[in-house]
């Protein structure tokens, strides 16, 4: 996301980013891997990238919370609208490449360090980690405020969708 180089406000950028990711999550939910494998692979990579940016960095300082207000609601859309697909990717370890390769981390600009140190791609371990991160985001509620309320609401809905996907597969 742009941090001041465009003419729309930070909140407008966040709303547009969330809306775009909601649309992509809905498309991911609609496409069948057997019919459109390249499309599903593209959307699953987009989902993975957005979830990494949102849930695999520390969220403690004000700058990190501001960043989280853009990235957590956007990433939550994939769980809310395509949790069954994501859970399936995790169960099949799609895009898994073993040990995590170094990448430029979004969070470095505000002092964050990566929090996921496992392998790349989808996995049940990573799913659990993401769920833990969303549950931790719920704890931000005690800080209050509009930004926090939106992060908490999206996190709560995402956790519920994740639990629904797990139950459906059991």
Helices and strands as residue ranges (DSSP letters): H 10-30, H 37-55, H 62-92, G 106-110, H 124-138, G 139-143, H 146-169
